[in-house]
Amino acid sequence: MDLVTWLVVGLIAGLLASFAVGGVGFGLLGDIVIGMVGAVIGGWLFAELGLRAPFAGLAGVIFVAFIGAVVLLLVLRALRPRGRRT
């Protein structure tokens, strides 16, 4: 895939994952990075579990990246220290 495709996939997957997990997004650049890292995580998870994307082409890539981005955001949320409420 070329750079523009990676950016578009990262943006879409990052935005969808931010909405799915809830809370505030990380901004445009942050959502792109979350989506791109999520694509790597999702690709690894799907390969390890022996799964295939349920869609062909770009839709499948976005789906796998979305799943990976959700996993990444849930891990980040679990590792984030809780602030004190006053």
Contacts in CASP RR format, 6 or more apart in sequence:
PFRMAT RR
TARGET T0000
AUTHOR 0000-0000-0000
METHOD contacts of the structure
MODEL  1
MDLVTWLVVGLIAGLLASFAVGGVGFGLLGDIVIGMVGAVIGGWLFAELG
LRAPFAGLAGVIFVAFIGAVVLLLVLRALRPRGRRT
1 9 0 8 1.000
1 61 0 8 1.000
5 58 0 8 1.000
6 36 0 8 1.000
6 39 0 8 1.000
7 32 0 8 1.000
7 36 0 8 1.000
9 35 0 8 1.000
9 36 0 8 1.000
9 39 0 8 1.000
9 58 0 8 1.000
9 61 0 8 1.000
9 62 0 8 1.000
9 65 0 8 1.000
10 31 0 8 1.000
10 32 0 8 1.000
10 33 0 8 1.000
10 34 0 8 1.000
10 35 0 8 1.000
10 36 0 8 1.000
10 38 0 8 1.000
10 39 0 8 1.000
10 65 0 8 1.000
10 69 0 8 1.000
11 28 0 8 1.000
11 31 0 8 1.000
11 32 0 8 1.000
11 35 0 8 1.000
12 62 0 8 1.000
12 65 0 8 1.000
12 66 0 8 1.000
13 34 0 8 1.000
13 35 0 8 1.000
13 38 0 8 1.000
13 39 0 8 1.000
13 62 0 8 1.000
13 65 0 8 1.000
13 66 0 8 1.000
13 68 0 8 1.000
13 69 0 8 1.000
14 31 0 8 1.000
14 32 0 8 1.000
14 34 0 8 1.000
14 35 0 8 1.000
14 38 0 8 1.000
14 65 0 8 1.000
14 66 0 8 1.000
14 69 0 8 1.000
15 31 0 8 1.000
16 62 0 8 1.000
16 66 0 8 1.000
16 69 0 8 1.000
17 34 0 8 1.000
17 35 0 8 1.000
17 38 0 8 1.000
17 66 0 8 1.000
17 68 0 8 1.000
17 69 0 8 1.000
17 70 0 8 1.000
17 72 0 8 1.000
17 73 0 8 1.000
18 24 0 8 1.000
18 25 0 8 1.000
18 26 0 8 1.000
18 31 0 8 1.000
18 34 0 8 1.000
18 73 0 8 1.000
20 66 0 8 1.000
20 70 0 8 1.000
21 70 0 8 1.000
21 73 0 8 1.000
21 74 0 8 1.000
21 77 0 8 1.000
25 31 0 8 1.000
26 33 0 8 1.000
26 34 0 8 1.000
34 69 0 8 1.000
34 72 0 8 1.000
34 73 0 8 1.000
35 65 0 8 1.000
35 66 0 8 1.000
35 68 0 8 1.000
35 69 0 8 1.000
35 72 0 8 1.000
36 65 0 8 1.000
37 69 0 8 1.000
37 72 0 8 1.000
38 65 0 8 1.000
38 68 0 8 1.000
38 69 0 8 1.000
38 71 0 8 1.000
38 72 0 8 1.000
39 61 0 8 1.000
39 64 0 8 1.000
39 65 0 8 1.000
39 68 0 8 1.000
39 69 0 8 1.000
41 68 0 8 1.000
41 69 0 8 1.000
41 71 0 8 1.000
41 72 0 8 1.000
42 64 0 8 1.000
42 65 0 8 1.000
42 67 0 8 1.000
42 68 0 8 1.000
42 71 0 8 1.000
43 64 0 8 1.000
43 68 0 8 1.000
45 51 0 8 1.000
45 67 0 8 1.000
45 68 0 8 1.000
45 71 0 8 1.000
46 52 0 8 1.000
46 53 0 8 1.000
46 64 0 8 1.000
46 67 0 8 1.000
53 60 0 8 1.000
53 61 0 8 1.000
53 63 0 8 1.000
53 64 0 8 1.000
54 60 0 8 1.000
54 63 0 8 1.000
55 63 0 8 1.000
END
